Amino acid sequence: MNNWYKRLQDWTLQWANTKWGMWALFICAFSDASFLGLPTPLLFMALALLNITKAYRFALSGILGTVAGALAGYSIGHFAWLNANGDFTGVAQFLLKNIPGFSEAGYAKIQILYENWDFWILFIAAALPIPFKIFSISSGVFDINIILFGLATLISQGLKFYLLAFLTIRMGPEVKKLFAFNWKPIAIILTACIAIAIVIIKVL
């Protein structure tokens, strides 16, 4: 990981100890969903653990920031990602070359996912270890219906944040142990279950 990017992540987490934490979370979530991946879940957990009574308020801030950022990412993809010839614009090339999480290979994988799942992939995105900004920009590139995109983002990301808030309230400081646990197998199983549910919905 680039040194500047690691320093930016560390600096972002420092806002958890300030009165501007909720605004910092909104901005972090906005950035994470649009163009620059930041540790939004970690910042949310830090804020929620410092003040458990406001956990659901922090969740709402994270959701609003994510949805706003996702719409901004959608706009980047729709208006500024490809030129009239279908080639990457200067904006796209800059992000691909300089921002961690962006790559042509990753973009190609997302394109395949959209071809197979259409906007339904957005419901799985919250459980995948892939930066959401790639999904939001790709949705604009592939001209996914913006209303469906917004609803899918709101539902999937809303469930994620409120689940984190619920865990924080129920478990308190014990929730810190979740970060030391290997969640990869569980994430894979959860994603598979969601995918199966979506297949059933599409078939019906």
C-alpha positions as CSV (number, residue, x, y, z in Angstrom):
1,M,0.0,0.0,0.0
2,N,1.3,3.5,-0.8
3,N,2.7,5.3,2.3
4,W,0.5,8.4,1.7
5,Y,-2.6,6.2,1.6
6,K,-1.7,4.5,4.8
7,R,-1.1,7.8,6.5
8,L,-4.4,9.1,5.2
9,Q,-6.2,6.1,6.7
10,D,-4.5,6.6,10.1
11,W,-5.3,10.3,10.0
12,T,-9.0,9.5,9.2
13,L,-9.3,7.3,12.3
14,Q,-8.0,10.0,14.5
15,W,-11.2,11.9,14.0
16,A,-13.0,9.4,16.2
17,N,-11.7,11.2,19.2
18,T,-13.1,14.6,18.2
19,K,-16.5,16.3,18.3
20,W,-16.5,16.3,14.5
21,G,-16.5,12.5,14.4
22,M,-20.0,12.2,12.9
23,W,-19.1,14.6,10.1
24,A,-15.8,12.8,9.6
25,L,-17.7,9.5,9.2
26,F,-20.0,11.1,6.6
27,I,-17.1,12.4,4.6
28,C,-15.2,9.1,5.0
29,A,-18.2,7.1,3.8
30,F,-18.7,9.6,0.9
31,S,-15.1,9.2,-0.2
32,D,-15.2,5.4,0.3
33,A,-18.2,5.0,-2.0
34,S,-17.1,7.4,-4.7
35,F,-13.4,7.6,-5.5
36,L,-11.0,7.0,-2.5
37,G,-11.2,4.0,-0.2
38,L,-11.0,4.9,3.5
39,P,-11.5,2.8,6.6
40,T,-15.2,3.7,7.0
41,P,-16.2,0.5,9.0
42,L,-13.3,1.0,11.4
43,L,-14.1,4.7,11.9
44,F,-17.7,3.8,12.5
45,M,-16.8,1.1,15.1
46,A,-14.4,3.5,16.9
47,L,-17.1,6.2,17.1
48,A,-19.8,3.7,18.2
49,L,-17.6,2.2,20.9
50,L,-16.7,5.6,22.3
51,N,-20.5,6.4,22.5
52,I,-22.7,3.4,22.3
53,T,-25.9,5.4,22.8
54,K,-25.3,7.1,19.5
55,A,-24.5,4.0,17.5
56,Y,-27.6,4.2,15.4
57,R,-27.0,7.9,14.7
58,F,-23.5,7.1,13.5
59,A,-25.0,4.3,11.4
60,L,-27.4,6.8,9.7
61,S,-24.5,9.2,9.1
62,G,-22.5,6.4,7.5
63,I,-25.5,5.3,5.3
64,L,-26.2,8.9,4.1
65,G,-22.5,9.4,3.3
66,T,-22.3,6.1,1.4
67,V,-25.4,6.8,-0.6
68,A,-24.3,10.4,-1.5
69,G,-20.8,9.1,-2.4
70,A,-22.3,6.3,-4.4
71,L,-24.3,8.7,-6.5
72,A,-21.2,10.8,-7.0
73,G,-19.3,7.7,-8.1
74,Y,-22.2,6.9,-10.4
75,S,-21.9,10.3,-12.0
76,I,-18.1,9.8,-12.5
77,G,-18.8,6.6,-14.2
78,H,-21.6,7.9,-16.3
79,F,-20.1,11.2,-17.4
80,A,-16.3,11.0,-17.0
81,W,-15.1,7.4,-17.3
82,L,-15.2,6.6,-21.0
83,N,-14.9,9.0,-24.0
84,A,-16.9,8.8,-27.2
85,N,-14.6,6.1,-28.5
86,G,-15.0,3.9,-25.5
87,D,-11.5,4.6,-24.2
88,F,-10.6,5.6,-20.7
89,T,-10.7,9.3,-20.1
90,G,-8.0,11.3,-18.3
91,V,-10.0,11.0,-15.0
92,A,-10.3,7.3,-15.4
93,Q,-6.6,6.9,-16.1
94,F,-5.6,9.0,-13.1
95,L,-7.7,6.9,-10.8
96,L,-6.5,3.6,-12.2
97,K,-2.9,4.7,-11.9
98,N,-2.9,6.5,-8.6
99,I,-5.7,5.4,-6.3
100,P,-5.5,2.1,-4.5
101,G,-8.4,-0.2,-5.3
102,F,-8.7,0.8,-8.9
103,S,-7.2,-1.3,-11.7
104,E,-8.1,-2.4,-15.2
105,A,-8.2,-6.0,-14.1
106,G,-10.6,-5.1,-11.3
107,Y,-12.8,-3.1,-13.7
108,A,-12.9,-6.0,-16.0
109,K,-14.1,-8.3,-13.2
110,I,-16.8,-5.9,-12.2
111,Q,-18.0,-5.7,-15.8
112,I,-18.4,-9.5,-15.8
113,L,-20.3,-9.4,-12.6
114,Y,-22.7,-6.8,-14.0
115,E,-23.2,-8.8,-17.1
116,N,-24.2,-11.8,-15.1
117,W,-26.1,-10.2,-12.3
118,D,-27.1,-6.7,-13.4
119,F,-28.0,-4.4,-10.5
120,W,-28.5,-7.3,-8.2
121,I,-24.8,-7.5,-7.6
122,L,-25.1,-4.3,-5.5
123,F,-26.9,-6.4,-2.8
124,I,-23.9,-8.7,-2.6
125,A,-21.3,-5.8,-2.8
126,A,-21.6,-5.1,0.9
127,A,-20.3,-8.6,1.7
128,L,-17.6,-8.6,-0.9
129,P,-14.0,-7.6,-0.1
130,I,-14.1,-5.1,-3.0
131,P,-14.1,-1.3,-2.6
132,F,-17.7,-0.1,-3.1
133,K,-16.4,2.8,-5.2
134,I,-15.7,0.4,-8.0
135,F,-19.3,-0.7,-8.0
136,S,-20.7,2.8,-7.9
137,I,-18.5,4.0,-10.8
138,S,-19.2,0.9,-12.8
139,S,-22.9,1.3,-12.3
140,G,-22.6,4.7,-14.1
141,V,-20.4,3.3,-16.8
142,F,-22.9,0.4,-17.6
143,D,-25.9,2.8,-17.3
144,I,-27.6,0.9,-14.5
145,N,-31.0,2.4,-13.7
146,I,-30.1,5.1,-11.2
147,I,-33.2,4.6,-9.1
148,L,-32.6,0.9,-8.8
149,F,-28.9,1.7,-8.1
150,G,-29.8,4.1,-5.3
151,L,-32.3,1.7,-3.7
152,A,-29.9,-1.2,-3.9
153,T,-27.2,0.8,-2.3
154,L,-29.4,2.2,0.4
155,I,-30.7,-1.3,1.3
156,S,-27.4,-3.2,1.2
157,Q,-25.3,-0.5,2.9
158,G,-28.0,0.3,5.4
159,L,-28.2,-3.4,6.5
160,K,-24.4,-3.4,6.9
161,F,-24.2,-0.3,9.1
162,Y,-27.2,-1.1,11.2
163,L,-25.8,-4.6,11.7
164,L,-22.6,-3.1,12.9
165,A,-24.5,-0.8,15.2
166,F,-26.5,-3.7,16.6
167,L,-23.4,-5.7,17.3
168,T,-21.8,-2.7,19.0
169,I,-24.8,-2.2,21.3
170,R,-25.2,-5.9,22.1
171,M,-21.6,-6.7,22.6
172,G,-19.9,-3.4,23.6
173,P,-16.1,-3.6,23.9
174,E,-16.2,-7.3,23.1
175,V,-17.0,-6.3,19.5
176,K,-13.3,-5.3,19.2
177,K,-12.5,-9.0,19.0
178,L,-14.3,-9.2,15.7
179,F,-11.5,-7.3,14.0
180,A,-9.0,-10.0,15.1
181,F,-11.2,-12.8,13.8
182,N,-10.7,-14.3,10.4
183,W,-14.0,-13.3,8.7
184,K,-13.0,-14.5,5.2
185,P,-14.8,-17.9,5.4
186,I,-17.9,-16.3,6.9
187,A,-17.9,-13.5,4.2
188,I,-17.7,-16.2,1.5
189,I,-20.5,-18.2,3.0
190,L,-22.7,-15.1,3.5
191,T,-22.0,-13.9,0.0
192,A,-22.9,-17.4,-1.4
193,C,-26.2,-17.3,0.6
194,I,-27.1,-13.9,-0.7
195,A,-26.2,-15.0,-4.3
196,I,-28.5,-18.0,-4.0
197,A,-31.3,-15.9,-2.8
198,I,-30.9,-13.5,-5.7
199,V,-30.9,-16.4,-8.2
200,I,-34.2,-17.6,-6.7
201,I,-35.7,-14.1,-6.9
202,K,-34.6,-13.8,-10.6
203,V,-35.9,-17.2,-11.5
204,L,-39.3,-16.5,-9.8
